[in-house]
Amino acid sequence: MSRRKVALFASIAALVAAPALPTFAFPYVAKRGATLAMLSLRFYGRVDKEKVLVTANGLRDGAPVVPGTRLEVPTVSHHRVERGETWESLAELYLGEPKRAEALALGNETMPWLPVESGREIVVPYVLRVVSAPGDSTPSLAYSYLGHRDDAYMVDRFNSLNGRPLKSGDVLLLPISDLALTDEGVDAARAGLALSSREAAGDARDAQLRADTELPLLAREVQEGRWVAAITRGNQLLGGGALSDPQTAHANRLLLEAYVALDEEELARTACDEWRRADPDSPLDPIEVSPKVLRACAGTSGGARYGAMGEDVEPAPSASAKRPPSKGPAARPLPSATEEP
């Protein structure tokens, strides 16, 4: 394989993005008549988690929920253990410190000195931020949020209090592992994540504005025959966010030229397919398009057509139809032997 092709494939491979970490809460827009106790019952199947919703959203106990209020609904996440991972390494990843391995292990009904099994799916607790009020203690907070006064030691160890009494205004983190969602809660979580996705649509606008600047540079690289640079830039554009249909068509049309120049037939066919999908009415005129591009597009699902793409063309006229008509009078046939002159 030539150095140019090695550089091409290395550039494309470098564009693959890493997966994101899991989400621990989902948004929910409160409807008229909703209360946090009712939402706790619907989403967690138990009313006693109302306190978690109150604290996670910075509300006061018993305060009404105004319709349209955006709430954050805490929930646990999950992790499938990979070979070589330990309670300590997972605690550092999800809870911030290896010494919190105890909370992670106990939340999964095991002990931190027992090795975690590879392939096992574990629960990752939701870490709730709590500001202590006058009169709060580790037993009272353990009872309110973790369900048992006996879990006071967990509040102490997770926050490295070393037995120190709480003071008003202390900021504490509480690992809550019993926030599994009901079926209705799962549906609400899906809807909430879809809402978050729509709210992040501004990223597409940023990508489209960037493409307005980058596409002329891509066109110049193709015009100057800098194929590898053009392919790198084109794939970065297409992988950097949702472009408009004309931008997608333009980028793939330029990539098609670059792939054809490097004899990358499969990539060229893919680029042609994407171009035609984004702009099905763009003409594929054999007068303006090179034969190599026509051959690449002829191998796509739609085949190469003359005129507007996707439109059937009239069959070419036959050779007899192209013969110009005679301008003189019609020749008279010769008489047969039986006819009289």
Sequence and secondary structure as in RCSB ss.txt:
>XXXX:A:sequence
MSRRKVALFASIAALVAAPALPTFAFPYVAKRGATLAMLSLRFYGRVDKEKVLVTANGLRDGAPVVPGTRLEVPT
VSHHRVERGETWESLAELYLGEPKRAEALALGNETMPWLPVESGREIVVPYVLRVVSAPGDSTPSLAYSYLGHRD
DAYMVDRFNSLNGRPLKSGDVLLLPISDLALTDEGVDAARAGLALSSREAAGDARDAQLRADTELPLLAREVQEG
RWVAAITRGNQLLGGGALSDPQTAHANRLLLEAYVALDEEELARTACDEWRRADPDSPLDPIEVSPKVLRACAGT
SGGARYGAMGEDVEPAPSASAKRPPSKGPAARPLPSATEEP
>XXXX:A:secstr
  HHHHHHHHHHHTT         EEEEE  TT  HHHHHHHHHS GGGHHHHHHHTT  TT    TT EEEEE 
 EEEE  TT  HHHHHHHHHS GGGHHHHHHHTTS TTS   TT EEEE EEEEEE  TT  HHHHIIIIIS GG
GHHHHHHHTT TT    TT EEEEEE      HHHHHHHHHHHHHHHHHTTHHHHHHHHHHHHHHHHHHHHHHTT
 HHHHHHHHHHHHHSS   HHHHHHHHHHHHHHHHHTT HHHHHHHHHHHHHH TT B  TTTS HHHHHHHHTS
TT   SSBTT        HHHHS    S        TTS  
